[in-house]
Amino acid sequence: MKRGSIFETDGIPRIQEALPLALQHVVAMIVGCVTPAIIVAGAAGLENKDQVILIQAALVVAALSTLLQLFPIGKKYRIGSGLPIIMGVSFAYVPSMQAIADGYGIDTILGAQIVGGVVAVIMGIMVKKIRVFFPPLITGTVVFTIGLSLYPTAINYMAGGTSYGSWQNWLVAFFTLAVVTVLNHFGKGIWKLSSILIGMLAGYVVSIPFGMVDLSSVGKASVFQVPQPLHFGVHFEISACVAIGLLFAINSIQAIGDYSATTIGAMNRTPKDSELQGGIVAYGITNILRALFGGLPTATYSQNVGIVTTTKVINRWVLGLAAAFLGIAGFVPKFSALLTTIPQCVLGGATVSVFASIAMTGMKLVASAEMDYRNSSIVGLAAALGVGV
């Protein structure tokens, strides 16, 4: 393989250039990748051992999904976009996954995910024809509603679950939120990009004197473990399949926005039809395989798109190195077990700003359309029914 520049798609760059840029991508997304798994594990009432397996699968299969996007398979019928994209477990599915986990279990989420993957493959094959049915008004309303429906989760976590009268939980949560907010508004470079990670580390340290951290599970976890296929099983339930399938359809269209932002912002062109089709088909196929390995649904990560468009670093080997770090972390259960020791109040304080960002992203998409009486009615009724039901 020839030597390449970090500003070129192909070619292997110098390790001293690639390493810090790859770590920057890992720092920006790893918290977002594992937090949905932690939240869903809590909703399903999983034991610590099973929580570790769920987090482990989230990291390993996120790495594999990213690598397939970066280095596609096939030529005429390509699977993968070939664009500098990072994939990870998506918060967009969390409200539905919480409801399914509480009512049925993890196996029902994974069964619905297989159906959703099939939906995504179909969306990818038909992407040129169906884009017209998902204008910014529709996708924006869905994203906005998802953000709103996540707020109760964040507030419950800030309170420590159900202990609304615990001042210790609120103190740690607001301290974590304050650190994240200050770094978001006043930090620069890696400090801004890793604001959530740094906020969680700060909150974690502050929570230790209050007796909120129990490291016994880390000692019991093994040093190395291969992900366990079908550990949680697979179960199909119609309502769950419909709910997750619709989210996969919406996320397939939203992926077009991330692909477009990447190519326009960093490569000065619009994405090719083959890149869009290959990317979304790969998104569907990898999610079907993820379900078999116990990994929760993925999506393109907008924060990493932001890094690519800001730095103009489009070398696929840089992002491939980031994926390798994720995969290695996923094979180390002690690392996954350590993540399960993060107190709920710390998670709540760190993620409330993430959920707010999701809601505002949806609002921006909605605002890009003319808000006449018809459009206002569509958004208002859809949001009311989405949050209410």
C-alpha angles and dihedrals in degrees: 000000000000124000111262142187123251086238092059125077097228136039129063112274126211112285093232088060098039100046100063091041091051092048089050090059092047092050092049095054113022095086091049090048098054101032096073088053091051092048094047091046088055092049090050093047093234121179117247093259092055091045089057091051091050092051091044091054091048091058099040098047093041086059093049092046090052093048091052090052091049097044109031126206119231133014113229093033100028123194107205133034100246088221127125095264132146120212126202144151108297129229088210090081097045100095092050093042091051091053092046093045092050095047102035116000144250092296090063091052090053092048090051089047091059089054090046090052090054089050090052092051090052090047090051094051091049097035096123092054102041102045089089091064093059108056120171090265091063100039091042092053091051093048091046091051091048090054092050093048090053094058096082089053091055094047093047090051092048087056090051095253106298102351097104091158095057108109090189092063093048092046094053092042095052091043089054091046091049092053092049093047095047092049092046093054103032106020123098134205115344091000091062095040093051096040094121093048093047091046091053092048091050092047091046091055092047091049094056096077089052091060094245096130123078114182097181092104091057091057091051095048119095123246096233131020135161115228112264115234116224092003091143095033126223127268129177121216120173100225092047092048092051093048096047092039091057091050090051090053091051093045090050089059092042088053087063087061092052093046090048093047089051097050096038095043100041107019103033095235142084119257118269119244089243091055093050093045095045092045096051094042089052089048089057097043094048091050091054089052091043090058090057090052094046096253119144123235118294136206138179111284112238094195089061090046085056091054092050094049092045098047097031087221103147101159107134092210091061091056090040088058089052089052090050090056090052092050093049091050089052093057091057109078091188088065091049090046090052089056090055090060092066106115117243092239090058091050091049094049092049099044101043089080090048091053090047089052091052091052092048092049088056091046091053090052091049092048090054087073124070107266100220123152094276095050093042090054092049093051095042096048095041092050092046093050093040095053096033099048 
